Structure formats: C-alpha cells, structure tokens
Amino acid sequence: MINEGHNGLSRCVRTRKVGYRVLAAADGAGCRTLAMEALPNRGNGPSRHAARPDGNGYLAQPEMIELMDAAVSLGWTLIGYEADSALAPSDLRADTQTMAFTNWRERAQADNLAKLIDDLNGRSVLVWVGNGHQAKIQVLDWTPMGYLLNRVHGLGFFSIDQVATVALAPGSPPQHPLTKELADRLDAMGGTAGFTGDDPPPGFHVSPTYDAWILSTDNEMVGDPFNG
C-alpha cells in the first residue's frame, strides 16, 4: 500500500509521480492489479474496471489520468474498493464528517480489500490510498483501514507513507518538517528518497504506523481544495 497526499481536490503532484515509478517496480515483481480509493465503486465488495473510467474530481486530474493509463497500458486491472456511502446506516449518513462515519468507511474499505485479496488467490495487488488510510495503528478514536485489514482480517501488507513532509492544509505543518540536515541529505539523493523503518535518516522519528517512508523536498500542494 502506498498513499498520495491530497486535501479535497488540491494534491501533492509529486506523490502521484512517484506512483509511476512504484508501478514499474511492482510490474517487474509480477503485480497486475491496481486498487484505488478514487475509483467508482457501488455495492458490497470491490469493482473491476477494464479501462480507465471518465470522471471528475481526482479522476480528471492529469497526473491521476497518467497513473491509471500507465497501469492499463501494462495490462493491469483497475479495482475500485471505496465504501459505498449509500450502504451506511441512516444515522451515520446524516453527517459524513463524524468519526463514526469515518470509521464505518474505513471498515467497509477494509472488507472490500479483503474480498479482493481473497479473490486474487495469492496474487499481489498494489493499493493506492489517500493520506493515511493505510496506517497500521489506531490513532485516538480513529480506526484506519490498514489497521482493520491487518488486525481484523489477518492480512499482512507493506505500507509506504509519502506525506510525512507534506503540509496538507494551509497553515498546518507537515508531520515531519524538513530539517536542514534532512533536506541536504535528500538534495544529495535527487530531492526524493525512500527509507525503511530499520534504516531511517538521522533525526527522523520512526513509528509503527508504516513500514517505509518516502520523504521529499518537493511537497507543494497544487489546485484549489474545492475546484481542483
């Protein structure tokens, strides 16, 4: 699992461009399925897309189109696993901004992915999520999809975080602000580099939330949150 950084319709383009490189590596390892939170999905369970669907929002953004087209050109299958909000209990649908609805959504996503993984019968899947859904630990009263997939369904996975150095919202600092030491190290490696939890750069705090991190000096958020 790997995430992109977005806030409404604004996004960190760098996180999607890294996706092209991850896609090529995953293809070389035999993966042929890309499951994406952004893809349309209705009903219980995941849905298959033989081709990139037309759409608005995230799906109309050029670097997202490029990522999906790259997967299709490699012969991959696109899978939507998002929760169908129409299936949520009526009291939760009344306010989709509550933590109760969020946790319902996380569980539905985990259930859909678990079914997909079962259907793949041992074949690998690359899961593309937004922000922190692939977190492996609970955070206060938030129960992420990744935690549920691991603890409830018993499915192990490798989780990569790309947004530690990204300020997702104006006025909010990133989870890990770039120190000069870290920025200099990243610059020497081309500006963007990945690290596993057992080999972090000096000064970077490792947590059990993810297995690896992609850190960067390119953390710009582009686009209006509401209008793309």
C-alpha positions as CSV (number, residue, x, y, z in Angstrom):
1,M,0.0,0.0,0.0
2,I,1.2,3.5,-0.8
3,N,-0.6,6.8,-0.4
4,E,-0.8,10.1,-2.1
5,G,-1.3,13.5,-0.4
6,H,-4.5,15.4,-1.1
7,N,-6.8,17.8,0.7
8,G,-10.1,18.0,-1.1
9,L,-9.1,18.5,-4.8
10,S,-5.7,20.0,-4.0
11,R,-2.9,17.5,-4.1
12,C,0.8,17.0,-3.9
13,V,1.6,16.1,-7.5
14,R,5.0,14.6,-6.5
15,T,3.3,11.8,-4.6
16,R,1.5,10.7,-7.8
17,K,4.6,10.9,-9.9
18,V,6.3,8.6,-7.5
19,G,3.5,6.3,-8.2
20,Y,4.6,5.8,-11.8
21,R,8.0,4.5,-10.5
22,V,6.4,2.3,-8.0
23,L,4.1,0.9,-10.7
24,A,7.1,-0.1,-12.8
25,A,8.8,-1.8,-9.9
26,A,5.6,-3.7,-9.0
27,D,5.0,-4.8,-12.6
28,G,8.5,-6.2,-12.6
29,A,7.7,-8.2,-9.4
30,G,4.6,-9.7,-11.1
31,C,1.8,-7.5,-9.8
32,R,-1.1,-6.9,-12.3
33,T,-3.7,-5.3,-10.1
34,L,-4.1,-1.6,-9.0
35,A,-6.8,-1.0,-6.4
36,M,-7.6,2.7,-6.0
37,E,-9.7,4.5,-3.5
38,A,-10.5,7.2,-6.1
39,L,-12.2,4.7,-8.5
40,P,-16.0,4.5,-8.5
41,N,-17.4,1.6,-6.5
42,R,-21.0,0.7,-5.7
43,G,-22.5,-2.0,-3.5
44,N,-20.7,-4.5,-1.3
45,G,-17.3,-5.7,-2.4
46,P,-14.8,-4.3,-4.9
47,S,-15.5,-3.5,-8.6
48,R,-13.4,-4.1,-11.7
49,H,-12.6,-1.5,-14.3
50,A,-11.4,-2.9,-17.6
51,A,-10.3,0.6,-18.7
52,R,-9.8,4.0,-17.1
53,P,-13.2,5.5,-16.3
54,D,-14.0,9.0,-17.3
55,G,-14.8,11.2,-14.3
56,N,-14.4,14.4,-12.5
57,G,-12.6,15.3,-9.3
58,Y,-9.5,13.3,-8.8
59,L,-10.1,11.2,-11.9
60,A,-9.9,14.2,-14.1
61,Q,-6.6,15.4,-12.8
62,P,-3.8,14.9,-15.4
63,E,-1.3,13.1,-13.2
64,M,-4.0,10.7,-11.9
65,I,-5.0,10.0,-15.5
66,E,-1.4,9.3,-16.4
67,L,-1.1,6.9,-13.5
68,M,-4.2,4.9,-14.4
69,D,-3.3,4.9,-18.1
70,A,0.2,3.6,-17.3
71,A,-1.3,0.7,-15.3
72,V,-3.8,-0.1,-18.1
73,S,-1.0,0.0,-20.7
74,L,0.9,-2.6,-18.7
75,G,-2.1,-4.9,-18.8
76,W,-3.2,-4.3,-15.2
77,T,-6.7,-4.4,-13.9
78,L,-8.1,-1.3,-12.1
79,I,-10.1,-2.0,-9.0
80,G,-12.4,0.3,-7.0
81,Y,-12.7,-0.5,-3.3
82,E,-14.2,2.7,-1.9
83,A,-17.0,2.3,0.6
84,D,-20.5,2.9,-0.9
85,S,-21.9,5.6,1.5
86,A,-25.5,4.5,0.5
87,L,-24.9,1.3,2.5
88,A,-24.0,3.2,5.7
89,P,-26.6,3.2,8.5
90,S,-29.0,6.1,8.1
91,D,-27.9,7.8,11.3
92,L,-24.3,7.9,10.0
93,R,-25.3,9.2,6.6
94,A,-26.8,12.2,8.3
95,D,-23.4,13.6,8.9
96,T,-20.5,12.1,7.0
97,Q,-17.9,14.3,8.8
98,T,-18.2,12.4,12.1
99,M,-15.7,10.0,13.3
100,A,-18.4,7.3,13.5
101,F,-19.0,7.6,9.7
102,T,-15.2,7.7,9.1
103,N,-14.7,4.5,11.0
104,W,-17.6,2.9,9.2
105,R,-16.0,3.9,5.9
106,E,-12.6,2.5,7.0
107,R,-14.2,-0.8,7.9
108,A,-16.1,-1.0,4.6
109,Q,-12.8,-0.3,2.6
110,A,-11.0,-3.0,4.6
111,D,-13.8,-5.5,3.9
112,N,-13.8,-4.7,0.2
113,L,-10.0,-5.1,0.0
114,A,-10.1,-8.3,2.0
115,K,-12.5,-9.8,-0.5
116,L,-10.3,-8.6,-3.4
117,I,-7.3,-10.2,-1.9
118,D,-9.2,-13.5,-1.4
119,D,-10.4,-13.4,-5.0
120,L,-6.8,-12.9,-6.2
121,N,-5.9,-16.2,-4.6
122,G,-2.3,-15.2,-3.7
123,R,-1.6,-12.8,-6.5
124,S,-0.2,-9.4,-5.4
125,V,-2.1,-6.1,-5.5
126,L,-0.8,-2.5,-5.3
127,V,-3.3,-0.5,-3.2
128,W,-3.3,3.3,-3.8
129,V,-4.9,5.3,-1.0
130,G,-5.4,8.9,0.0
131,N,-3.5,10.3,3.0
132,G,-3.4,7.9,6.0
133,H,-5.9,5.1,5.3
134,Q,-3.1,2.5,5.2
135,A,-1.9,3.3,8.8
136,K,-1.2,0.2,10.8
137,I,-2.2,1.5,14.2
138,Q,-5.2,3.2,15.7
139,V,-4.9,6.9,16.4
140,L,-7.1,8.0,19.3
141,D,-10.7,7.2,18.2
142,W,-9.8,6.7,14.5
143,T,-9.5,3.1,13.3
144,P,-7.8,3.1,9.9
145,M,-8.5,0.7,7.1
146,G,-4.9,-0.6,7.3
147,Y,-5.3,-1.4,10.9
148,L,-8.5,-3.3,10.3
149,L,-7.1,-5.2,7.3
150,N,-4.2,-6.3,9.4
151,R,-5.9,-7.0,12.8
152,V,-9.4,-8.0,11.8
153,H,-8.8,-9.8,8.5
154,G,-5.3,-11.0,9.5
155,L,-3.7,-9.8,6.2
156,G,-0.2,-8.6,6.3
157,F,1.0,-5.9,3.9
158,F,3.8,-3.4,3.3
159,S,2.8,0.2,4.0
160,I,4.6,3.2,2.5
161,D,3.9,6.8,3.6
162,Q,4.6,9.6,1.2
163,V,3.1,12.6,3.1
164,A,5.3,12.9,6.2
165,T,7.0,16.1,4.7
166,V,3.8,17.5,3.1
167,A,1.7,20.3,4.7
168,L,-1.7,19.1,3.5
169,A,-3.6,22.2,4.7
170,P,-2.6,25.8,4.6
171,G,-1.2,26.9,8.0
172,S,-0.7,23.3,9.2
173,P,2.8,22.0,9.5
174,P,3.8,18.6,8.0
175,Q,4.1,15.7,10.3
176,H,7.8,15.8,9.9
177,P,9.2,19.3,9.0
178,L,12.3,19.2,6.9
179,T,15.4,20.0,9.0
180,K,18.4,21.3,7.1
181,E,20.2,18.1,7.7
182,L,17.4,16.0,6.2
183,A,16.9,18.5,3.3
184,D,20.6,18.3,2.5
185,R,20.5,14.6,2.5
186,L,17.5,14.5,0.2
187,D,19.1,17.0,-2.1
188,A,22.1,14.8,-2.4
189,M,19.7,11.9,-3.5
190,G,17.8,13.9,-6.1
191,G,15.3,15.5,-3.7
192,T,13.1,12.5,-3.0
193,A,14.2,9.2,-1.4
194,G,12.7,6.3,0.5
195,F,13.6,4.8,3.8
196,T,12.5,1.7,5.7
197,G,11.8,1.7,9.4
198,D,15.0,-0.2,10.1
199,D,17.2,2.3,8.3
200,P,15.9,5.9,8.9
201,P,17.8,9.0,8.2
202,P,19.3,10.9,11.2
203,G,16.6,12.9,13.1
204,F,13.6,11.1,11.5
205,H,11.3,9.6,14.1
206,V,10.1,6.1,13.1
207,S,6.8,4.8,14.3
208,P,4.9,1.5,13.8
209,T,2.3,3.4,11.7
210,Y,4.1,2.5,8.4
211,D,6.9,0.2,7.2
212,A,8.6,2.8,5.0
213,W,8.5,6.5,4.2
214,I,9.2,8.5,1.0
215,L,10.5,11.9,2.0
216,S,11.0,14.8,-0.3
217,T,11.9,18.4,-0.7
218,D,9.1,18.6,-3.3
219,N,6.0,19.0,-1.2
220,E,3.9,21.6,-3.0
221,M,0.2,21.3,-2.8
222,V,-1.5,22.5,-6.1
223,G,-5.1,23.2,-7.0
224,D,-8.0,24.7,-5.1
225,P,-9.4,22.2,-2.5
226,F,-12.9,22.8,-3.9
227,N,-12.4,23.5,-7.6
228,G,-9.3,21.4,-8.5
